[in-house]
Amino acid sequence: MLSYQHAYHAGNFADVLKHVVLVQVLTYLQKKDKPFCYLDTHAGAGRYRLTVGGVQKNKEYLGGIGKLWQRGDLPDAVASYADLIKQLNPRGHLSDYPGSPSIALRLSGNQDRLFLYELHPSEYRQLNDFFMEDKRCKAFHADGLKDSLGLLPPQERRGVILIDPSYEIKNDYQAVAEALKAMYKRFATGCYLLWCPVVERKRTRYLERALHSSGIGNIQLFELGIAPDSVEFGMTACCMFVVNPPYTLLAGMQNALPWLADVLGELGQGHYRIEQLSK
Ligand SMILES: C[S@@+](CC[C@H](N)C(=O)[O-])C[C@H]1O[C@@H](n2cnc3c(N)ncnc32)[C@H](O)[C@@H]1O
Protein backbone atom coordinates (compact mmCIF):
# COMPACT_ATOMS: atom_id res chain seq x y z
CA MET A 1 0.00 0.00 0.00
CA LEU A 2 1.53 3.29 -1.10
CA SER A 3 1.10 6.20 1.30
CA TYR A 4 3.65 8.69 -0.06
CA GLN A 5 2.20 11.86 -1.57
CA HIS A 6 4.65 14.14 -3.27
CA ALA A 7 2.52 17.27 -2.73
CA TYR A 8 3.91 17.56 0.84
CA HIS A 9 7.47 17.65 -0.50
CA ALA A 10 7.02 19.50 -3.79
CA GLY A 11 9.61 22.22 -4.26
CA ASN A 12 11.83 21.16 -1.36
CA PHE A 13 15.64 21.07 -1.71
CA ALA A 14 15.50 17.55 -3.16
CA ASP A 15 13.12 18.67 -5.90
CA VAL A 16 15.42 21.61 -6.58
CA LEU A 17 18.40 19.32 -7.26
CA LYS A 18 16.32 16.85 -9.31
CA HIS A 19 14.58 19.49 -11.39
CA VAL A 20 17.69 21.63 -12.00
CA VAL A 21 19.34 18.53 -13.50
CA LEU A 22 16.19 17.60 -15.45
CA VAL A 23 15.91 21.09 -16.97
CA GLN A 24 19.59 21.01 -17.99
CA VAL A 25 19.26 17.64 -19.69
CA LEU A 26 16.00 18.41 -21.53
CA THR A 27 17.25 21.82 -22.66
CA TYR A 28 20.28 20.13 -24.18
CA LEU A 29 18.14 17.54 -25.99
CA GLN A 30 15.83 20.21 -27.34
CA LYS A 31 18.71 21.88 -29.18
CA LYS A 32 18.77 19.18 -31.87
CA ASP A 33 15.92 19.22 -34.32
CA LYS A 34 15.14 15.54 -33.75
CA PRO A 35 12.34 14.13 -31.62
CA PHE A 36 13.02 12.49 -28.26
CA CYS A 37 11.09 10.35 -25.85
CA TYR A 38 10.66 11.18 -22.14
CA LEU A 39 9.89 8.34 -19.75
CA ASP A 40 8.96 9.12 -16.13
CA THR A 41 8.80 5.87 -14.14
CA HIS A 42 7.45 7.61 -10.98
CA ALA A 43 5.55 10.62 -12.25
CA GLY A 44 3.53 11.72 -9.20
CA ALA A 45 0.51 13.99 -9.71
CA GLY A 46 2.28 16.11 -12.33
CA ARG A 47 1.68 19.55 -10.81
CA TYR A 48 1.14 20.82 -7.25
CA ARG A 49 -0.74 23.62 -5.48
CA LEU A 50 1.44 24.92 -2.66
CA THR A 51 -1.33 26.91 -1.00
CA VAL A 52 -3.57 24.00 0.05
CA GLY A 53 -3.96 22.88 3.69
CA GLY A 54 -1.73 19.77 3.89
CA VAL A 55 1.19 21.38 2.07
CA GLN A 56 0.96 24.48 4.24
CA LYS A 57 1.54 22.38 7.38
CA ASN A 58 5.20 21.69 6.76
CA LYS A 59 5.89 24.19 3.98
CA GLU A 60 8.92 22.22 2.77
CA TYR A 61 9.04 24.35 -0.37
CA LEU A 62 10.12 27.32 1.72
CA GLY A 63 13.45 25.54 2.35
CA GLY A 64 13.86 24.84 -1.37
CA ILE A 65 12.42 26.80 -4.27
CA GLY A 66 11.08 29.47 -1.89
CA LYS A 67 14.64 30.46 -0.91
CA LEU A 68 15.90 31.05 -4.39
CA TRP A 69 13.37 31.66 -7.14
CA GLN A 70 13.37 35.45 -6.91
CA ARG A 71 17.08 36.00 -6.24
CA GLY A 72 19.10 38.04 -8.69
CA ASP A 73 22.36 36.07 -8.41
CA LEU A 74 21.28 32.67 -9.79
CA PRO A 75 23.90 30.52 -11.56
CA ASP A 76 22.86 29.73 -15.17
CA ALA A 77 21.63 26.19 -14.48
CA VAL A 78 19.46 27.37 -11.58
CA ALA A 79 18.21 30.39 -13.55
CA SER A 80 16.76 28.21 -16.36
CA TYR A 81 14.87 26.18 -13.75
CA ALA A 82 13.72 29.28 -11.84
CA ASP A 83 12.39 30.74 -15.13
CA LEU A 84 9.95 27.82 -15.38
CA ILE A 85 8.74 28.46 -11.85
CA LYS A 86 8.27 32.16 -12.63
CA GLN A 87 6.21 31.29 -15.73
CA LEU A 88 3.93 29.17 -13.54
CA ASN A 89 3.61 31.95 -10.94
CA PRO A 90 3.37 35.12 -13.02
CA ARG A 91 1.96 37.23 -10.18
CA GLY A 92 5.14 36.87 -8.15
CA HIS A 93 3.47 34.79 -5.44
CA LEU A 94 4.65 31.19 -5.13
CA SER A 95 1.44 29.13 -5.35
CA ASP A 96 2.18 26.45 -7.97
CA TYR A 97 5.03 24.02 -8.47
CA PRO A 98 5.58 21.81 -11.54
CA GLY A 99 6.15 18.11 -11.11
CA SER A 100 8.64 16.40 -13.40
CA PRO A 101 5.96 15.65 -16.07
CA SER A 102 5.03 19.36 -16.29
CA ILE A 103 8.68 20.34 -16.61
CA ALA A 104 9.18 17.76 -19.35
CA LEU A 105 6.08 18.91 -21.21
CA ARG A 106 7.20 22.55 -21.14
CA LEU A 107 10.58 21.55 -22.56
CA SER A 108 9.21 19.27 -25.29
CA GLY A 109 8.49 19.95 -28.92
CA ASN A 110 5.54 18.89 -31.06
CA GLN A 111 7.24 15.68 -32.19
CA ASP A 112 8.34 14.48 -28.74
CA ARG A 113 6.50 11.79 -26.76
CA LEU A 114 6.05 11.53 -22.99
CA PHE A 115 5.28 8.31 -21.10
CA LEU A 116 4.24 8.76 -17.47
CA TYR A 117 3.88 5.95 -14.93
CA GLU A 118 2.21 6.31 -11.53
CA LEU A 119 0.97 3.60 -9.17
CA HIS A 120 -0.89 5.58 -6.48
CA PRO A 121 -4.60 5.73 -7.52
CA SER A 122 -5.34 9.35 -6.61
CA GLU A 123 -1.97 10.62 -7.86
CA TYR A 124 -2.58 8.77 -11.11
CA ARG A 125 -6.07 10.30 -11.45
CA GLN A 126 -4.67 13.84 -11.12
CA LEU A 127 -1.85 13.04 -13.52
CA ASN A 128 -4.15 11.59 -16.12
CA ASP A 129 -6.70 14.42 -15.79
CA PHE A 130 -3.98 16.97 -16.33
CA PHE A 131 -2.10 15.33 -19.22
CA MET A 132 -4.74 13.34 -21.13
CA GLU A 133 -5.64 16.37 -23.27
CA ASP A 134 -2.16 16.52 -24.75
CA LYS A 135 -1.68 14.00 -27.55
CA ARG A 136 2.06 13.76 -26.85
CA CYS A 137 1.46 12.33 -23.36
CA LYS A 138 0.38 8.91 -22.23
CA ALA A 139 -0.17 8.17 -18.54
CA PHE A 140 -0.19 4.61 -17.19
CA HIS A 141 -1.60 3.42 -13.87
CA ALA A 142 1.15 0.81 -13.62
CA ASP A 143 4.52 -0.09 -12.14
CA GLY A 144 7.05 2.20 -13.81
CA LEU A 145 10.06 0.11 -12.84
CA LYS A 146 8.77 -3.10 -14.40
CA ASP A 147 6.16 -2.27 -16.99
CA SER A 148 8.03 0.52 -18.79
CA LEU A 149 10.78 -1.84 -19.96
CA GLY A 150 8.75 -2.74 -23.06
CA LEU A 151 8.98 0.87 -24.29
CA LEU A 152 12.77 0.62 -24.64
CA PRO A 153 14.47 1.29 -26.93
CA PRO A 154 12.15 4.08 -28.07
CA GLN A 155 11.59 4.53 -31.80
CA GLU A 156 13.21 8.00 -31.59
CA ARG A 157 16.49 6.43 -30.35
CA ARG A 158 16.91 9.55 -28.21
CA GLY A 159 15.47 9.58 -24.76
CA VAL A 160 15.52 10.71 -21.14
CA ILE A 161 14.39 8.31 -18.44
CA LEU A 162 13.70 9.77 -15.00
CA ILE A 163 13.61 7.21 -12.18
CA ASP A 164 12.33 8.93 -9.05
CA PRO A 165 10.93 6.46 -6.51
CA SER A 166 9.68 7.40 -3.06
CA TYR A 167 11.88 4.72 -1.38
CA GLU A 168 9.00 3.69 0.88
CA ILE A 169 10.23 0.10 0.83
CA LYS A 170 13.83 -0.70 1.85
CA ASN A 171 14.10 -3.06 -1.12
CA ASP A 172 13.65 -0.05 -3.44
CA TYR A 173 17.42 0.60 -3.46
CA GLN A 174 18.06 -2.87 -4.85
CA ALA A 175 15.05 -2.70 -7.16
CA VAL A 176 16.14 0.56 -8.84
CA ALA A 177 19.66 -0.73 -9.45
CA GLU A 178 18.25 -3.88 -11.08
CA ALA A 179 15.70 -1.92 -13.12
CA LEU A 180 18.32 0.54 -14.37
CA LYS A 181 20.58 -2.32 -15.45
CA ALA A 182 17.72 -3.96 -17.35
CA MET A 183 16.76 -0.67 -19.04
CA TYR A 184 20.35 0.10 -19.98
CA LYS A 185 20.71 -3.35 -21.53
CA ARG A 186 17.84 -2.51 -23.91
CA PHE A 187 18.76 1.14 -24.52
CA ALA A 188 22.42 1.83 -23.78
CA THR A 189 22.48 5.30 -25.36
CA GLY A 190 19.60 6.70 -23.29
CA CYS A 191 20.16 9.39 -20.69
CA TYR A 192 19.03 8.05 -17.31
CA LEU A 193 18.41 10.24 -14.26
CA LEU A 194 18.10 8.38 -10.98
CA TRP A 195 17.22 10.25 -7.79
CA CYS A 196 18.11 8.85 -4.37
CA PRO A 197 17.78 10.31 -0.82
CA VAL A 198 20.45 10.27 1.87
CA VAL A 199 18.44 9.16 4.90
CA GLU A 200 20.74 6.35 5.98
CA ARG A 201 24.12 6.86 4.32
CA LYS A 202 24.77 3.11 4.09
CA ARG A 203 21.79 2.66 1.74
CA THR A 204 22.99 5.42 -0.58
CA ARG A 205 26.47 3.88 -0.54
CA TYR A 206 24.93 0.53 -1.42
CA LEU A 207 23.33 2.06 -4.51
CA GLU A 208 26.58 3.79 -5.47
CA ARG A 209 28.48 0.50 -5.26
CA ALA A 210 25.78 -1.36 -7.18
CA LEU A 211 25.92 1.20 -10.00
CA HIS A 212 29.71 1.36 -9.95
CA SER A 213 29.95 -2.40 -10.52
CA SER A 214 26.96 -2.61 -12.88
CA GLY A 215 28.90 -2.35 -16.12
CA ILE A 216 26.99 0.82 -17.01
CA GLY A 217 29.41 3.34 -18.54
CA ASN A 218 29.59 7.09 -17.94
CA ILE A 219 27.72 7.72 -14.70
CA GLN A 220 28.03 11.09 -12.97
CA LEU A 221 26.89 11.65 -9.40
CA PHE A 222 25.64 14.99 -8.06
CA GLU A 223 24.88 15.28 -4.35
CA LEU A 224 23.32 18.23 -2.51
CA GLY A 225 23.04 18.28 1.30
CA ILE A 226 21.48 20.79 3.66
CA ALA A 227 22.81 19.26 6.89
CA PRO A 228 25.42 16.66 7.94
CA ASP A 229 24.46 12.95 7.91
CA SER A 230 22.36 12.07 10.94
CA VAL A 231 21.24 8.85 12.63
CA GLU A 232 17.90 10.45 13.42
CA PHE A 233 14.98 10.12 11.04
CA GLY A 234 15.01 12.50 8.08
CA MET A 235 16.61 13.31 4.74
CA THR A 236 19.74 15.44 5.05
CA ALA A 237 20.94 15.19 1.45
CA CYS A 238 20.07 13.60 -1.88
CA CYS A 239 21.80 12.46 -5.04
CA MET A 240 21.17 12.45 -8.76
CA PHE A 241 22.94 9.72 -10.73
CA VAL A 242 23.11 10.60 -14.42
CA VAL A 243 23.96 7.96 -17.02
CA ASN A 244 25.18 9.33 -20.39
CA PRO A 245 25.01 12.98 -19.27
CA PRO A 246 25.11 15.71 -21.91
CA TYR A 247 28.67 17.05 -22.03
CA THR A 248 27.42 20.45 -20.78
CA LEU A 249 25.94 19.11 -17.54
CA LEU A 250 29.14 18.81 -15.51
CA ALA A 251 30.20 22.43 -15.96
CA GLY A 252 26.64 23.62 -15.21
CA MET A 253 26.50 21.63 -11.98
CA GLN A 254 30.05 22.60 -10.94
CA ASN A 255 28.79 26.14 -11.04
CA ALA A 256 25.36 25.52 -9.49
CA LEU A 257 26.04 23.06 -6.65
CA PRO A 258 28.34 25.18 -4.43
CA TRP A 259 25.83 28.02 -4.74
CA LEU A 260 22.87 25.75 -3.93
CA ALA A 261 24.69 24.28 -0.91
CA ASP A 262 25.37 27.76 0.33
CA VAL A 263 21.85 29.11 -0.20
CA LEU A 264 19.84 26.03 0.83
CA GLY A 265 22.10 24.67 3.59
CA GLU A 266 20.74 24.92 7.13
CA LEU A 267 22.87 27.00 9.54
CA GLY A 268 25.72 27.13 7.04
CA GLN A 269 25.93 23.32 6.93
CA GLY A 270 25.18 22.84 3.23
CA HIS A 271 27.45 20.51 1.28
CA TYR A 272 27.78 18.97 -2.16
CA ARG A 273 29.65 16.27 -4.01
CA ILE A 274 30.40 15.62 -7.68
CA GLU A 275 31.86 12.28 -8.75
CA GLN A 276 32.44 10.35 -11.94
CA LEU A 277 31.15 6.95 -10.80
CA SER A 278 32.10 5.11 -13.96
CA LYS A 279 33.77 6.11 -17.24
C1 LIG B 1 8.96 11.17 -5.54
S1 LIG B 1 7.38 10.96 -6.20
C2 LIG B 1 7.54 11.46 -7.88
C3 LIG B 1 7.78 12.91 -8.08
C4 LIG B 1 7.92 13.35 -9.52
N1 LIG B 1 8.84 12.51 -10.25
C5 LIG B 1 8.39 14.78 -9.62
O1 LIG B 1 9.61 15.02 -9.69
O2 LIG B 1 7.54 15.67 -9.63
C6 LIG B 1 7.29 9.22 -6.38
C7 LIG B 1 5.96 8.71 -6.93
O3 LIG B 1 6.12 7.35 -7.33
C8 LIG B 1 4.92 6.64 -7.08
N2 LIG B 1 5.30 5.21 -7.10
C9 LIG B 1 5.84 4.45 -6.13
N3 LIG B 1 6.19 3.23 -6.62
C10 LIG B 1 5.86 3.23 -7.94
C11 LIG B 1 6.03 2.30 -9.01
N4 LIG B 1 6.58 1.11 -8.80
N5 LIG B 1 5.63 2.67 -10.26
C12 LIG B 1 5.07 3.89 -10.48
N6 LIG B 1 4.90 4.82 -9.51
C13 LIG B 1 5.30 4.51 -8.26
C14 LIG B 1 4.44 7.21 -5.78
O4 LIG B 1 3.04 7.01 -5.64
C15 LIG B 1 4.82 8.70 -5.93
O5 LIG B 1 3.73 9.44 -6.47
The ligand as an SDF file (V2000), in Angstrom:
LIG
                    3D

 27 29  0  0  0  0  0  0  0  0999 V2000
    8.9590   11.1750   -5.5350 C   0  0  0  0  0  0  0  0  0  0  0  0
    7.3750   10.9560   -6.2010 S   0  0  0  0  0  0  0  0  0  0  0  0
    7.5390   11.4650   -7.8770 C   0  0  0  0  0  0  0  0  0  0  0  0
    7.7800   12.9060   -8.0790 C   0  0  0  0  0  0  0  0  0  0  0  0
    7.9190   13.3450   -9.5190 C   0  0  0  0  0  0  0  0  0  0  0  0
    8.8430   12.5050  -10.2520 N   0  0  0  0  0  0  0  0  0  0  0  0
    8.3880   14.7810   -9.6170 C   0  0  0  0  0  0  0  0  0  0  0  0
    9.6060   15.0240   -9.6900 O   0  0  0  0  0  0  0  0  0  0  0  0
    7.5410   15.6670   -9.6280 O   0  0  0  0  0  0  0  0  0  0  0  0
    7.2930    9.2160   -6.3760 C   0  0  0  0  0  0  0  0  0  0  0  0
    5.9630    8.7100   -6.9330 C   0  0  0  0  0  0  0  0  0  0  0  0
    6.1250    7.3520   -7.3270 O   0  0  0  0  0  0  0  0  0  0  0  0
    4.9210    6.6410   -7.0820 C   0  0  0  0  0  0  0  0  0  0  0  0
    5.3000    5.2120   -7.1030 N   0  0  0  0  0  0  0  0  0  0  0  0
    5.8430    4.4550   -6.1280 C   0  0  0  0  0  0  0  0  0  0  0  0
    6.1900    3.2280   -6.6200 N   0  0  0  0  0  0  0  0  0  0  0  0
    5.8650    3.2340   -7.9380 C   0  0  0  0  0  0  0  0  0  0  0  0
    6.0330    2.2990   -9.0100 C   0  0  0  0  0  0  0  0  0  0  0  0
    6.5830    1.1090   -8.8030 N   0  0  0  0  0  0  0  0  0  0  0  0
    5.6260    2.6690  -10.2570 N   0  0  0  0  0  0  0  0  0  0  0  0
    5.0660    3.8870  -10.4800 C   0  0  0  0  0  0  0  0  0  0  0  0
    4.9010    4.8200   -9.5120 N   0  0  0  0  0  0  0  0  0  0  0  0
    5.3030    4.5050   -8.2600 C   0  0  0  0  0  0  0  0  0  0  0  0
    4.4400    7.2100   -5.7770 C   0  0  0  0  0  0  0  0  0  0  0  0
    3.0440    7.0150   -5.6380 O   0  0  0  0  0  0  0  0  0  0  0  0
    4.8220    8.6980   -5.9340 C   0  0  0  0  0  0  0  0  0  0  0  0
    3.7300    9.4390   -6.4700 O   0  0  0  0  0  0  0  0  0  0  0  0
  1  2  1  0
  2  3  1  0
  2 10  1  0
  3  4  1  0
  4  5  1  0
  5  6  1  0
  5  7  1  0
  7  8  2  0
  7  9  1  0
 10 11  1  0
 11 12  1  0
 11 26  1  0
 12 13  1  0
 13 14  1  0
 13 24  1  0
 14 15  1  0
 14 23  1  0
 15 16  2  0
 16 17  1  0
 17 18  1  0
 17 23  2  0
 18 19  1  0
 18 20  2  0
 20 21  1  0
 21 22  2  0
 22 23  1  0
 24 25  1  0
 24 26  1  0
 26 27  1  0
M  CHG  2   2   1   9  -1
M  END
$$$$
